[in-house]
Amino acid sequence: MNKMTLIRGRLAAAVLAALLLQEAPASGQLPEANLDDYNQWKLALESGGVASPVSISALPGYAVEMVRAAAPGEGSWISLAFDPLGRMVVAREDKGLLRMTLDAEQKSVAKVETINSDLLECRSVLFAHGALYVSANNSLGIYRLKDTRGDGTYDEVTLLKKLEGGTGHGRNGLALGKDGKIYLACGNNVRVSPDISPLSPYRNPQQDRLLPCVWNEFLFDSDARPPCGHVLRFDAEGKTWELVAGGFRNPYDLAFNPEGDLFTYDADMEWDAGAAWYRPTCVMHVVPGGEYGWRQETNCWPDFFADALPRVVDIGLGSPTGVEFGTQSKFPAKYQRALYIQDWAYGRIIAVHLTPKGSSYTGEAEVFVKGKPLNL
């Protein structure tokens, strides 16, 4: 029996065992029976590069309005933030940033300007400390843009840090903490720089599995190494960088609640659905020094590992993107307190209602907005 035959035999046995060991849905998880075909997002490709009409439904009492659709040639938009003057800064998927000024009624866009044409795939834009911070994934770095002349143009563009590694699960969302530091979510393709502070809250991550699995090298993410997906933080000048937490797959965005607690919505490996090592998309309460247990394929930590922090709520199949609290909305109190998470694959905005439990939280999820296609 050759090595490949042996590996395939062991893999088949492991998959069979995994199917027998799959877990029941966690409390608060959304039912998956109502999900569309996972490939429904491809409907957006039929529009020929122009924003497509969508069929959108929302919870009773809520309405969805179109402010502006992408014009021909603008491509997809992947992140958005409001500047201090209330103008929207929108990142194009391929490269560059647009600035959009709303009309007097705040109902539509009156003016569109290009404010940057060089930065590639800016997955997050954040206004803080009198500047615009940008997570430019395909430019492999975190940038700070400043208007030093006060004329509305960003004439100073500074690379704060280059982050090596791949771009699929890459340099993701930015969030400003109450400590004044900027927090950055990174996927498992990003390598941790050797100059990260040795005093970081999260240090010395390992696989922490006693027995290696011989077939992992033939499965997805074979190059993933601890800490895998992780959260960094840095000061306004980008001089000091710390590793805050690790053990994620692809945490695409970050959001703080009014109490200063940090949350993310982490990705699954959908090909492994049904296997014992499968971990569904889930909301995590991110704490300094926290280990969340995602490792490549069968190395994923099981829930009974005492040193892996628990998940707030499992969502199930999906493709996590943006997250935000409703704190500054004009919604009813319950929905102001909710955490809103976006699912690109199934075109959903999900409201997660958090309940304190000990030093962390549990959550209940409900679909807030749904569209087809609605590639959030």
Number of C-alpha atoms within 10 A of each C-alpha: 5 6 8 10 10 12 16 12 11 15 16 12 11 15 16 14 13 18 13 12 13 14 12 6 14 13 14 17 19 20 12 12 6 7 12 13 9 13 10 16 19 12 14 18 12 10 10 10 15 17 19 16 13 14 10 16 16 15 11 7 5 10 10 9 8 7 10 13 14 14 11 10 8 18 16 17 21 19 23 20 17 16 17 10 7 12 16 18 24 23 29 23 18 18 19 19 26 18 21 20 18 18 11 9 7 11 12 15 18 12 11 14 11 14 16 18 12 12 22 21 26 31 27 27 27 22 19 17 14 12 17 19 26 28 28 27 25 19 19 22 20 23 21 23 19 17 15 12 10 9 8 10 14 17 15 12 15 14 16 17 16 14 18 15 17 16 19 13 20 28 36 28 27 27 23 20 16 12 8 13 20 21 24 25 27 31 29 31 22 25 20 19 14 7 9 15 13 13 10 17 14 21 18 8 14 11 18 13 12 7 7 11 14 11 16 17 12 10 13 13 17 12 12 18 18 21 29 27 31 28 29 21 24 20 15 17 11 17 9 13 21 20 25 22 25 29 29 28 28 31 34 28 28 27 26 21 16 11 7 12 14 18 22 29 30 28 27 24 20 16 10 18 17 18 20 20 23 22 26 23 26 21 26 25 21 24 19 14 14 20 22 26 26 28 25 25 23 21 18 20 23 15 15 9 10 9 12 16 19 19 20 24 26 23 29 20 23 24 24 28 27 25 25 19 21 19 16 8 11 9 13 9 11 10 18 16 20 22 25 24 27 26 24 18 23 25 22 28 25 21 24 26 20 18 12 9 10 7 5 17 16 20 22 18 22 18 16 19 19 20 18 20 23 23 22 21
